[in-house]
Amino acid sequence: MAETDIKQTRKSLYRLFFPLLVVIALQQLVALMVNLVDNLMLGSYSELSLSGAALVNQLQFMLQQVVAGVGAGVAVLGAQYWGKREVDPIRRIIAIGLKFSLAAGVLFFAVTTLWPHSVLRLLTDDEAVIAEGVRYLGVMSWTYIIYSISAVLMYSLQSVETAFIGTIMSGCTILINAALNYCLIFGHFGFPELAVTGAAIATLTSRVVELLIITVYILKVDKKLRMKIRHFFTLDRTLLADYFRVAIPVVLSGALWGVAQTAQTAILGHISKSVIAANSIASVVFQIFAVFGMACANAASVTIGKTIGSGRMDLVRPYSRSLQRIFLAIGLVSGALLFLFKDVIVDLYNVTEETRRLAVSFLTVLSVTTVGTCYEYPVESGIIGGGGDTKYAAICDNTFMWLFTIPSAMLSAFVFKFPPVVTFIFLKADQILKCIPNAIKCNRYRWMRDLTRAA
């Protein structure tokens, strides 16, 4: 390829990829700031409240993984049809995704409402932490249904390169959540002091506002999809078969990944209360610093999917090579920033010295594994998944998780009784190890598939 062609190819990639990346990253960053606000305020109120909320947030993470799988199916298929400028199939795919996502939200709501104590007992045997978690879950369970709808609608808009509304939505959420947290956790401005329950009420309120914003936008403002209420109730059996083929591997992988993350929390949760709190702090801080790397997966999925859908297979290889270099650069910067600011951020929390020390140690580990996460995840779910091969991510993730990560961490924690930071290293090592098979798979280019049907 001539030098001028290479420059032109890169320009076309940058025009497509970076606007999506920036908007999606900002959306995710603002959404994560909601978790950070909850984390900081509950951590300032009491370490027990922080630990109880951390357990419940792990259940939320499980649901997020399932819904992300459903949304990925919508985004992958939708982006390819968007490349062909065929909107009607996208509307039908959205309707399918919403039905599956809502079913997941209702299931999580039912289980956590009927058996809250039993569910949380799987994660820890500390009765004081469980009691706080049950109080938090009593309100938070209602957010599961709301989130399952709004998240899939957001994925739907991303598939047609409309992502800015997510940033607006998340911005409103953090303002509402922060204000209500301040009032309801501590009892300021005449509000009752509700502690962990107040944090849950603030989150529920912000989720309702999120759903209202995204619903009004998609029905009244959006000019690309032109969705009407009747479109949500359609069921195209032909596209349902296509959706199953694309989405089911991702949904199953997300569900198993969510179970695995819950298992990780259970392993740490059965070590000590300080480890639970330290892991909660480290997880939230890591997500914020790795937000651009994680957003790369969504942006790359739409970029590659749209390129394949538009019939430009000749651009997929150079796009893939350039994207991999971008992922590595973002990973190195994110890891370095996390390492530099870890002590300053942990000092914002009102926790014991043991919890602080553990949180700093965990973040030191994450500053290294972040480089791997920012490369392997967008390659696996963005380039390869967006290119049409959604089975690979399910196989790779769960092979490493269930054959290496969980067994090695359990042996470390319960058999050899290694220090918590060593167990934490075993839990995060797969983020580096998966870079090898993902790089090999990506650069063989056997994942390029046009998933659309003729009009």
N, C-alpha and C positions, 0 to 999 in steps of 0.2 A: 504493500500500500504506500503510495506516494506521501511525502511529508505534508503536503497541503490537504490531502484526503484525511490523514490522521488528525490534523488540527481541526478540520471541519467535523469529523466524527466526535471528537472530544467536546467541541462546542455544542453539538446537538444533544449529547449526553448531559452536559452540565445544565443546559436550558431546561431539560426535562426532569433531571434528578434533584438538583439542589433546591429549587423552589419548594418541591414536595418535602424534601428532608427538613428544611428550616421550619416550615409550618407544622409538620407532624411532630418534630422535636419540641417546638415551643408548646404545642398542645399537651404532649406527654409530660413535659417539664412542669407546666402549671398544674396538671393533674397530680403529679408526684409531690408537688409542694403542699397539696392538701394533706397527704399522708405525713409529710414532715411536720406540718403545723400540729396535726393530731399528736404525733410522736413527741414533739417538743413540749407541748402544753401538758399532756398527760405525764410526761417525764418530770416536768416541773411540779406537778401536783403530787404524784407519788410513784415510786418504782413499781409498786404492786398493781396500780391501775395500768401502767405501761405494759407490764407483762401480760395482764389479762386481755388487753386490747390486741396485743401482738398475736396471741393464740387465735383470736377470732379473725384477725386479718389474714391468717394463713388459710382459713376456710374461704375467705374472699378471693385469695390468690388461686385456689383450686377452681373456683367458678370462673375467674378471669381467664384461666388457661383453656377451659372448655369453650367459653364464648369466643376467645381468640381463635380457636380452631374453626368454629362456625363462621366467624367473620373472615378468616383467611380464605375459606372456600368461596365466599361471596366476592372477596377482593381479587382472587386469582382469576376466576371465571369472568368477573365483571370487567377487569382491566383488559382482558383479551377481546371481549366484545366491544369495549370502548375503543380499542385500536381499530376495529372495523366500523366504528360509529353506528353500531346497532344498539339502540337504547331499550327497546321492548324486552329482549331477553334478560337484560340487566334487572329490570323491574321484577320480572318473574323469579329471578335468582334471589333477589332481596326478600321476596315474600317467603321463599323456601327457608332461607337462613333465619328469618325472624321466628318462624314456627319452631325450629330446632332450639334456638337460643332461649326463647320464652319457656320451652319445656324444661330446659336445664335450670333456669332461674326458679321456676315453681318447685322443682324437685329439691333444690338446695334450701329453699324457704321452708318446705314441709319438714324435711329432716331436722333442720336446726331449730325449728319451732317446737316440734314434738319431743325431741330428745337432746336438748342443749347440753345438759350435764354429761351425758354419756359420750357425746361427740368430743367435747373438750377433754374428757378424761383420757382419750386416746393420745393426747398430745402432752400431757403432764399428769403427775400424781400429786401435785401441790394443791391442796384443797382451797387455800386462800386465793391462789391465782385463778383456779377454776370458778370460784364464786364471783370474782370480778369479771371474768370472761362471760359468765352467764348473764350478768346484768347488761353488759355491752351487747351481747348477741340478741337479747330480747327485742332491741330496737333495730339492730343492724340487719337482721334477717329480712326485713321488709325491703331493704335496698337491693336485694338480690334480683327480685323480679324487675324492678325499675332499670337496674344496670344492664340486664340481659337484653333489653329492648334498645336502649340508647347506644350501647356499644356497637351493635350490629349496624344500626343506622349510620354510625360514624364510619365504620369500615366501608359501607356502601358508597358514601360520598368520596372517600379516599380513592376508590377504584376508578372514579371519573375525574380525578385530579382536583377535587374540591376538599381542601383540608382546613382552610382558615377558620371555618365555623367552629371547629373543635377547639381552637385556641380561644375564641370568644367564649365558648361554653365553659371551658376550664377556668378562664379568668373570672367569670361570674361565680363559679363554684368556690374558688379559693377565698374570694372576698366574703361570701356568705358564711363559709365554713369557719374561717378565722374569727369573724365577728361573733358568731354564735358559740364557738368553742370558748372564747374569752369570757362570754357572759354566763354560759351554762356549766362549764367545768368548775369555775372559781366562785360563781355567784355574784358577779359584778353588775352594776346598774340596776339593782333591785331584783334581778333574776335569782331563782333558787340555785343553791350550790348542789349540782347533780353529779359532779365528778365524771366517772367513765360513762354513765348514762347520758350526761349532757353532751359528751363528744359524739355519741351515737346519734342523738337527735340532730346535732349539727350536720352530720354526714348525710342523714336521711333527707333533711331539708334541701341540702345542696344537690343531691341526686334527683329530687323531684324537679328542681329548677333546670338541671341539665336536660332531662327528658322533655320538658316543655320547650326549651330553646331549640333542640334538634328536631323535634316534631313540627313545630311551626315553620322552621326553615325549610325542611324537606317537602312540606305540603304547600307552602305559600310563597317562598322566596326562590328556591332553586329552579334554574331554567334548563338544566341539563337532563335530569331524570324525569321531571314533570310528574312526580308521583301523586296519585290520588288515593283516598282511603280504600277504594275498591281494589286497588292493586295489591294491597296487603293480604287479601283473602283469596287470591288466585293460587292454583296449584298445577303447574305444568309438569306432567309426568315424564316427558322426554328430558326436560332440563333437570328434573329431580334425579334421574339416573346419572346424568353428567355430574350433578352436584355431589351425589353420593360418592362417585368415583374419586372426585377431587378432595372433598371435605372430610370424609370419614377417616382417612389416615391421620389427618391433622387433628381432628376432634379426639380420636382415641389417643393420639400421642399427647395432646394437651391434657386430657384427663389423667393419663398415667404419669405425666410430668407433674401435674398438680398433686397427685397422691404421693409421688416421690418427694416433692418439696415438703409436704406435710410430714412424711416419714423423717425427713431431715430435721424438721422442727421438733418432732417427737424425740429424736435422738438427743438433740441439744437440751430439750425441755426436761429430760429425765436426768440430766447432769446436775443442774442447779438453777435457782431462780435468777441469779446474776447472769448466767449464760443466756437465758431466754431474753432478758432485757438487752444485753450486749448484742445479741444477734439481731434483735429488732432495730436497734440503732444502726448497726452496720448495713443491714439490708436496705433501709430507706436511703441512707447516705449514698450507698453504692448505686442505687437506681437513678439518683439524680445526676451523679457524675458520669454515668454510662448512658445517659438518655439519648445522646446523638448517635451512639453506636447501635442502640436498640431501635431507634427510629429509622436507621438505615435499612432495616429489614422491610418495613412497610413501603418506604420510598423505592427501594430496589425492586420489590415485587411488582409494584405498579409500572415501573419503568420497563422492566424486562417483559412483563405480560403485555403491555401496550405495544411494545416493539414487535413481539411475535404476532399479536393479533393483527397488526397493520401489514404483515407479510414481509417485514424487513429482517429476515433471518441473517442477512449479511452483516448487520450491525450488532448482533447478539454477542459474538465473540469479543470484538474490541470493547464493547460496553462492559462485559464481564471482567476483562482484565483491568480496565480502568477502575471499576467499582471496587475490586479487591484491594488495589493500592489505597483508595480512599478509606476503606474500612480499617486497614492497618494504621494509617496516619491518625485517624480519629481515636483508635484504641490506645496508641502510645501517648497522645495528648491527654486523654481522659484518665489513664492510669497515673500519669505524672501529677496531674492536678489533684487527684484523690489523695495521693501520698503526701503532697505538700500541705493540704488543708485538713487532714484527718484529725489532728489534735485540737485545732481551733474549734471545729464543729462539735466534737465530743464534749468539749468543755462547756458548751451551751446547755447541756443536760444536768439536771440536779439528781445525780445518781451516786451510789457508793463508789469508793476508790477501786474496789475489785471489778465492778461493772465497767467503770471507765477504762481500766487497764485492758480488760478483755475486748472491749469495743475497739480500742486503738489497735490491738493485735489483729483482730479480725479484718479491720480496714487495711492494714498493711498487707495482708494476704490478698485481699480483693484488689488492691492497687496493681498487683502483678497479673492476676487472672482476668482483670478488666480488658487487657490487651487481647487475650484470647476470645473473650466474650464478644467484643466489638468486631472481631473478624469472623469467627465460626458461626455465630447466630445469623447475621445478615447474609452470609454466603449460603447457608443451609436453607433458611426460610425465605430469604429475599430473592437471590439469584436462582437457585435450584428450584425452590418451591414456586416462585413466580414464573419460572420457565415451563412449569407443567408437571414436574415430578414431586408430588407431595408425599409420596411414600418414604422417600429416602430419609427425611428429617425424623419421621416416626421411628424408623429402624435404628438410625444412628443414636438419637437421644436416649432411647430406652435401653439399647444395648449397653451403653456406657453407664447409665444410671443404675440399672438393676444388676448388672454383672460386676461392676467395679465400685461405684460411688457408695451405694447403700451398704453392701457387705463390708467394705473396708472401714467405713465410718463406724459401723456397729462393733466391729472387732476392736477398733481403736478406743471407743468409749466404754464398752462393757466387758471386754475380755482382757485387753492389755492395760486398760485404765490410763491411757495417755492423757496429757494435759488437753484442755478444751481446744486450744489453738491448733494442735496436731490433728484432732478430729475434724476441725473446721477446714484444714488444708485438704484432707481426704474428700470432704464434701464439695470442694470447689476445683479440684484438680482436673476434672473432666473438661472444664472450660478451655484449658490449654491442650489437653490430649486430643480433643475433637477437631482441632485445627488441621491435623494431618490428614485424616480421611476426607474431610470437607474440601481441602485444597485439591486433593487428587480427583475427587468426584467432579468438582466444579470445572477443572481444566481439561476434562475429557469430553465435555460438551454432549454427553449422551442424554441429557435431561431436557433438551429443547423439544417442546410438543405444542402444537396448535390444538387447543381444547374446544374451539368453537365449532358450531354447526353452520351449514350453508343457510343463508336467509330464506 
